[in-house]
């Protein structure tokens, strides 16, 4: 007999708008760029920028057998790769003093890796008088009357030539071999502070999605960060993006460590709100919730959280079906970092949750509210397989969304009813250890 769950909704996934069935795995440079003191080999360059040699050094580690077998194949270059000057057709291109992106692409693809690039909605205003490739129109003919504090101009998305420009931009990047684009500072939402960026850049996601489809290359599109999830924007993201950052950056800017639990608590609370929207939709999940870079690879004194908390982070990122993009110094992975990212339990759980993202089912109530002692369930699938995750997120540091119930070790227990399962036969074993219990379940209804 097939398993019968009493869950109102079992979250399953389907192909994303750009044709992907699983979240990305690999490495992204921004964690180190934001906290360069964590990484001795970081280039001594101003403005948190990196160069090609550093990217190659970090990403070559992904070729090592255990990481390759675990599917970590994306090398994602964040801000700083692009020039303040566009090419002859007004397209954003690389800073030639730091990068040769086509050569970097050849290097990465030659090693069986993929390449990701960072982008923003605006482009340098100096492109204004250049002619859009394949047309007699200027790039400036697509602009609105808005310039931000960095002298970037923005597009009129009601102008058909705007899509033409984006088609040619993405065609260039596709020719370079780009496999993923992180599209940052999309509004409404994002942390634009005093940047003087326009308040609604949601149509950028549509323009990128259409351009990707026209390019003929399969490119993953990640929208960032913490963008508005109210209607009509929710529909725009679910129709055009493959993943979406549910929070702002979690890294500890300028400090000597990568991350701290206050920002992690905030990210998990944002994921809880995000996944509850998925439950309301009651449709196959095509838009992944991205929790930001994953900081679990380096020793605790570099990462900024304890080893037990590193286990918690790995478990939560896996369960959320988030992109698993390491932000750690890849040249300084320790034994726990390698185990968390490449062990059989981690990969089997990640593969399962890629199809069945976790939803909150809290101890004692089965509720989906924020709690210090949280429980989640991923699945069950049609064979009765599921994962339950129990976590103690610790005292609320301000943005966790919950009331603190205690400090130190806490007992956390759940029942089948809490998880939304009928009483039946249950086989279970722990996959990861305290303080996050990731439990594999095989459940059959009576």
N, C-alpha and C positions, 0 to 999 in steps of 0.2 A: 504494500500500500504506500502511496506517495505521502510524504509528510504533510501535515496540515498545521498551518500557523494561524494564530488568532490576531496576528499583527494586522492593523488596518491597511498598512501598505508595506510591502517588501520592496526595498529600493534595488532595482536592477538597472543596468546600463545598456545603452545602444550606441551606435556610431555617433561621434561628435560631428558638428557641422562641416568640418574639414576632413572627415573620414577616419578618425582615430578611435580605437577600441580600448586603449589603456593610457594612463597618464605617463608623462615623460619621466625618465630616470637619467641622472647624470650629475653635472656640476655646473654652478653658476658663479660668476666672478664677484658679484656685488657684496657678498658677505665679507670678503677680504678687503675689497675697496672701501667699505664703510668702517672697517676696524683693522687698518693695516698693521697695527702693532702686534697683532696675533701671528703674523707671518713674516719671518725673517727675510724671505726671498722677495718680498713685495718691492717692486721698482721704486726707487726714490724719485718719484715724479710728482709735480703739484696737481692738486685737484682730484685726488682719488682715482686717477686714470691708470690704466695698465698698458702693457705693450704686448706685442705678439709673442715674444720669447717667454714671457711669464705665463701666458695662456697655454702655450704648447707644453711648458714644464708641468703645469697643473693637470692638464687634460691627458697627457701621455700616461698618467697613472691609471686612467680608466681602461687602458688596454691590458692591464695585469689580469691574469686568468680568472681570479675570483670575482673581480668587478665586472669583467666582460660577461662571465657566465650568469651573473645576477642581473644583467640587462642595463647597466649604467653606461649608456652610449652617447649621451648628448653633452656637448661642450658649449655652454651658453656664455657669450661675451656680453657683459652688461655695458652701462654707460661709459663713454670715453673712447670708443672705437671710431667714431665719426668725425668728420671735419666740419669746421664752421663755414666752409665753402662748398657749394654743390658742384656737380659736374656740368658739362656744357648744356645739358638739358634740364638743369635745375634739380637733379635727383641727389638724394643724400648719399654720400660716398665716404670712404674711409680716410682717416687722417694718415697721410702717407709717411709721416715721421714716426708713427707708432705701429702701423699695420699695413699689411698687404692682404686684404681679406680673401681674394681669390686664391692666393698661395696658401693661406691658412686653411681654407676649405679643402684644397687638394691634399694638404698634409693630414687633416683629420679624417677625410673620407678614405684616404689611402690606408689608414689604420682601422677602418671599420667603424668610425665614429661619425656622429652628426654634428652640425653646427647651428647654434642659435645666435640671434642678434637682438639687441635692444633697440627700441624705437619710441618716438613720441609723436603726438598729432601734429605739432607745428614743425615748420622747416625754416632754415635761414632766409631772412627777407632778401638777401642778395640774389636769390633765384628769380626775383620778380621779373626781370627783363629777358630771361632766357626762354627759349622756345621749347614747348612740350614736344618730346620725341614723337615723330610721326604726324605732326600737325603744324598749322601755321599760327597757333595760339600761344600766347605767352603764359608762363606760370602765374604771373601776377594777375592775369585776367580771372583767375579762380579764387583770389584772396578776398577776405572780408577786411573791413577797416579796423584791424585789431593787431597790435604788436605787443608782445610780452616784454618783460624786463631783460630777457636775453636776446632781444632783436629777432625773435621768431615770429613768422606770420602764419595765419590760419586760413582754412579753406571755407568756401561757400559750397556746402554739400548739395544745394539745389541746382548748382551749375553742372551740366553734363561733363564739362571739361575737367572738373575735379576728379571724377572717376577715371577719366583718361590718364590724368597725371598719376594717380595711384596704380593704375594698371601698368604703366611704364616703370614706376619705381619698383614694384614687386617683381616685374619681369627681369629687371636688372639683378635684384637680389637672388631671384631664383636661378639666374644664369651663374651666379657665384656659387650656388649650391646650398643656400640657406634652407634649414629644415625646421626651424622654429623662430617665431618672432614674439618677443615680449613687448607689448604695446602699453607703455606706461602713461601716467598722468591723464587718464581718460576721465572726463567729467560728465555728469555730476558725480561727486565723490572725489576720491583721491585727496592727497594732502597737498593742495596747491599753494597754501599760505599766501605769500606776497608775490607770487610769480606773475600775477596779472594775466593769467590764462583765461580763456573763455569758460563760462560756466556750464556749457553743454557741448561736449565733443563726442557724444554717443554715436553720431553718424560715422565717426572714424572707423569704428569696428565694422560697420557695414561695408565701407569702402575697402578696407583691408581684406575682408572675407571674399568679396566679389573679385578683387584683384588676384587673390590666391587661386581662386577657382579658374580664372582665365589664364593664369601662368602655366597651368598643366603640371605643376610640381606640388606634391603633397607637403604642405607647410602647416605646422601646428601654430595656433594663435592663442596667446595668453594675454588676457586683459588685466590691467593693473591700475590702481590698487584700491581696495575697499570701495569700489564704485557703488553708486546707488542701485539698490535692488528692488525698488518700487516700480510699479507699472508707470510708463510703458517700457522702462529701461530693462526690466527683467526679460521681457520678450526679445529685445534686441540682443542681449548677451546670449540667451539660450539658442538663438537662431544663427549666430555668427561666430561665436568664440568656442574654443575647445576647453579652456580652463579660465578661471577668474580668481584673482586674489581676493580672499574674503576679508583681508585686513591690510593695514599699512605695514611698513617694514618692521620686522621684529628684531633686527640686529641692534647691538648696543653701540651706537655711533660714537666713534672717537675713543672708545675705551680699549683696554688691553685684553678683553675677552669678547667672544662673538655675541653672546645672548644671555638673557636672564629670564627667570620664571615669570615676572610681571607681564612681559610682552607675550610670552607663550600662553599664559592664562587668557589674555585678551584675544589672541588668535583662535583659541579653542572656543571661546564664547561666540566669536563671529562665525565660526564654522557651525556651531549649534543652530544659530539663527538661519544660516544659509541652508542647512540640510532640512530644517523645518519647512522652508519654502518649497523644497523638492517634494516633501511629503504632501503638502497642500496641492501641488500640481498633479500628483499621483500619475506620473508618466515615467517612462524609462529616462534615466538620467543621461543627458548628452553633454552637460556642462559640468566639468569637475570643479570642486572647490579647492583652490590652491592655497596652502597655509604659509607660503613663502619658503625661503631656503631652509634646508634641514641641517641643523648644527649638531651632529652626533659623532663626527669622525675623529675629533682630536681629544686629548686628555682633558679632564675636568677643569684643570687650572687654565687651560686655553679656551675651552668651550664656554665656561662661565656658569655651568650648572653641574650638579653632582653626577656621578655615574648612574645612580638610580634614576635621576631625572632625564639623563640621556636615553635610558630605556623607555621612559614615559613618552618622550618626544617621538622616538622611532615608532612606537606603537600607535600613537595618535595620528601621525602622518600617514602610516600604512592604512589604518582603519578609515580615514577620511577619503581614501582614494586620491590623495593629493599628488601633485608632481613631487617626485623624490629627487630633488635637485640639491645635492650637497653644497653647503656654503663653506665647508671646512677647508683647511690647508691640506690638500691631497698628499703632499709630501711628508705629512706628519701624522698619518693615520695610526692609531694604536690598536691593540688587539680587540678591545671592546668595540671600537668603531668599525673595524672590519667584520666582526661577528654580527653586529646589528644590521649592517648593510648587505652582507653577502651570505649569511647562514641560511640553511634550508628552512627553518621556521619562519624567518623574516620574508624570504622570497615566496614561500607558499602562501603566507598570509597576504602579502602584497598582491599576488596574482589573483587570489580570491576576492579581496576587497576592491580590486580594479573592476570587477563585475558586480559586486554588491557593496556599495559604500555603507559605512556604519551610520546608524541613527541612534539617538539617545533613548534609553529605556532604564530609568533610574531605580536604584534599590528601594524596595518597599512599596513603590507606587507604580512603577512602569512609566512614569511621566517623562516628558521631554524638556523639563526645566533645567536651568543651570544649577549644578551642585558641586560642592567640593569633592564629595565621594560620588563620582559619576559612573554610570554603566552605559554601555553601548552594545548594539548587536548589528552584525553584518550578515545578511541572509535571513533565513535559510534558503538554499537552492532546492531544486526539485529532488535531489538525493538526500536531503536532510542535513547537509553540511552548513555550518555557520561558524562565526567567530563572535565570542563575547569579550568585551574589553572592560576591565574594572580599573579605575584610576583614583588615586588620591592626589588632587592637584595642589594641595597645600593651602595655607592661609591665603585669603584673597588679598592681593596687593593693590586692588583698586578697580581693575577693569575686568575681573573674572565673572561678574554677574551673579555671584552667589554669596551666601552668608557663611562665614568661617565656622566650622563645627569643632575644630581642634587642631593642635599642632602635633608634629611627630607622626608615629605610626598610628593608623586607624584600621579597624576591622571593617571590611567591605564584603557583603554577601548579597547574592541575588537568588531568586527563585525562577523556575520556568515561567511562572505567570508574570513576573517582573519583565522578563525578556519577550513576552508576548507569545509564548508557546504553550500548547496544551500539555497536560500531564501525559507522559509517554516514556518510551525507552530512550535513555540518554547515555551516550558515551562521550567523555570529555577528557582532555589533558591539557596542562599548561604549556604554552609555547614560549612565553617570555616571563620573566620573574619580577618580584616586587621592586618598586611600588606600582607597576602597571602589570596586571595579570591579563595576558592575551590568551584566551582559552579557545581551543578548537573543539567544536561540538559536532557530533553526528546524532541527529535526532530523528526518531521515527514515531509517528503517532500510534500509540498502543499496538 
